[in-house]
Amino acid sequence: MERELLIVLILVVLLVVGINGLLVLALRRGKGSEHIRLWQQAARRAQKPWHNEDEQLEALSKIVKELKDPDEGN
C-alpha cells in the first residue's frame, strides 16, 4: 500500500514539475503570452462552463417575455 502511494506521489510531482518546465520553456521562446492567454481562457471556462448558453437563454427569455406582454416592455 505504501509503495503504491509513493509511486502515485512521485508521478504527481513529476507531472507538476513537467508542466511548469514546459511553461518556462514557452515563456523563454516568446510564445508565453499566447499560452498564458489559452490557460486563462481554459480557467474561465472551467469556472463557468455554461456562461455563453446562459447569456443566450437570458436573451431568449427577455424576448419571450416581451412577446407575451408587449405593454410591460414599454
Buried (B, 14 or more C-beta within 10 A) or exposed (E): EEEEEEEEEEEEEEEEEEEEEEBEEBEEEEEBEEBEEEEEEEEEEEEEEEEEEEEEEEEEEEEEEEEEEEEEEE
